[in-house]
């Protein structure tokens, strides 16, 4: 008589059935259950949210922002400038070599419109300027020999001497004499300055797209010799009158020429490289950059000196120059169609449409009268069977109220 086969323990058999059930569930396809709620108000909210999200992505993201393009910001740029014109003051005629600083023709330069000249300064001793702190005095005891004021003009000798004009006295200094405030003469150069012409030659390059362009039209008929900028008819003639630049910046030329100031010439190259190169054009704008409404820091001036020899001694003419500083600023961005940002933004748009479902579910389960009924219909709950009675539903979802499984 054959021996009886040993029985498999009940726990082991249950574990095998559970493993087979779970492994089978790994290959099953799962899909969310859809519940149709017959509520017109909720349906209108749902479709409205979806429509707004769709309009946002279609109109703003894809049409306005052109998010289907790969972009490059900040083009490589070069700027060359050249000023032409002559003007006169009370004493002389001024040409470009004298009123443009620096003369190299870079993106930042100054056009002198008013000067305060202190001529024939020589090294010696003289009265300190009254604008210097603690410079006024009544006797020699008020002046300390060897004292050096960093905002002054020289080293104090310890003597109290009469000022250049009036009855006041200031401490004597060893410096370039006479000091600036004592003998300066003002001269206005801005009479003809509005008619100065400024050539601004600009070239840009976007290395990512290997795209280059300049702001001067390629013509051989001497076009630049007789044209001036016009945003419609002469866009590629970058020759501007100084008066036009100041006017476009919203400033009064006479006031600006007297106190000085900083004007920005902004060239913007926004290029859609999905279109032809002729559609990529520079856009010019002008605005004042220095804070004119702050008296302590408004205006613009600088000093320089011209040296020469008189009877074997070194002499100089000190010039305090007020002028209009021009800053040429170039910026922009280029874009061209690329598959990667298109796919990313399309996926974002499709995902965002689901926000409508989230919002309506929140309203449905929070504020509706039958929210508990909707909750039971929408959510299935997992029921754990006793450990001693494993079944194939240990890895499946069951409805707590006996709803049919999908």
Residue, then its C-alpha position, 0 to 999 in steps of 0.5 A: x500500500x502506497x504511502x499517503x502524500x504529505x498535505x501542504x499546510x493551509x497557511x502555505x497554500x493561502x500564501x501561494x494563492x495570494x501571491x498568484x493573485x497579486x502577480x496577476x494584478x501586476x499585469x492588469x490594466x486599471x482605469x479610473x471610474x467615471x461618475x456622471x453628475x447631472x448638475x447644470x451649474x457644476x457642469x458650467x463651472x467645469x467647462x468654464x474653467x477648462x475653457x479659461x485654461x485652454x485660452x490661457x495656453x493657446x493665446x498667452x503661452x503659445x501666441x504671445x509668449x511663443x513658448x514653442x520656441x527655443x530662446x537666446x537672450x542677450x545678443x553679442x553686440x558691438x557699438x561704434x559712435x561718431x559725432x559731427x558738428x561745430x558750435x561757438x561760445x562767447x570766445x571761440x569756435x568749438x569742434x568735435x575734437x574739443x567737446x566730445x569726451x572720450x574721442x574713441x567713439x565707444x558706447x558711452x561718451x559725453x558732449x560738453x555743452x557748458x564749461x567753467x574755465x579757471x585759466x592760468x593756474x600755477x603752483x603756489x599759495x592762495x585763499x581756499x574756496x569758501x565752499x570747503x568746510x571750515x575754510x573761513x577764518x578771522x585770524x591765523x589762529x583759525x587755520x592749522x598749518x599742515x592740515x589737509x582737507x580731502x574735499x579741499x584744494x590743497x595743504x593749509x599754510x596756517x595763514x588767514x588771507x583775504x578772499x578773492x572778492x568781498x570782505x571775507x577771509x579763508x585759510x591759505x592753501x598750497x595748491x594750484x592757484x587761483x582755486x576754481x571758485x575764485x576765478x572761474x568763467x562760465x561759457x555756454x556751448x549749447x547754442x548749436x548743440x541740438x543740430x549735432x549729428x550722432x552716428x550709432x553703428x550697432x552689430x549683433x550676433x546670436x551664436x545659438x542660431x548663428x544669426x547676425x545683423x547690423x543697423x545700417x543698410x547696405x547701400x553704395x549710393x552715399x545714403x549715409x551722407x544725407x539721411x537722418x533717422x526716421x522710424x518708418x522711412x529711414x529705419x536703417x539710417x542710424x544718424x540722430x540729431x542730439x536735439x531729437x534724442x533729448x526731445x524723445x527722452x522728454x527733456x528740455x534741451x536748454x535745461x539739460x545743457x546747462x546742468x548736464x544729464x545722462x540720456x540712454x539710447x536703448x536698441x532692442x533686437x527682438x527677433x522671431x527667427x521663424x520668419x525671414x531675416x528682414x523681419x528682425x529690425x532694431x527698435x530705438x527708445x530714449x530716456x533719461x537715466x540720471x535721477x533729475x528729481x534728486x537735487x543731490x545727484x542730478x546733472x552731470x559734470x566732470x573736470x579736466x585740465x590743459x597744461x602748457x609752459x609760460x616763461x618756463x613754469x608749468x601752467x594749466x587751464x582747469x575746465x569743469x565741463x557740464x554735458x550730455x552723456x549718451x549711454x548706448x544700451x543694446x539688448x534683445x532676444x531671439x527665438x526659433x521653433x524647437x520640438x522640446x519646448x513645444x512638447x513640454x508646454x503641450x504636456x503642461x497644458x493638457x495636465x493643467x486642464x485637469x484643474x477643472x476636475x479637481x475644482x469641481x470635485x472639491x465643490x461636489x464633495x464639500x458644498x453640494x447637498x448630497x455630498x455624502x452620496x457622491x462621496x460613496x459613489x466616487x470612492x471605493x474602500x479596501x476591505x481586508x479579509x481575515x488572515x486565516x481566510x485569504x482570497x483572490x480579492x486581497x489585492x483588489x478593491x471592493x465597494x463598501x456598499x456592495x457596488x459592482x467591480x469594474 
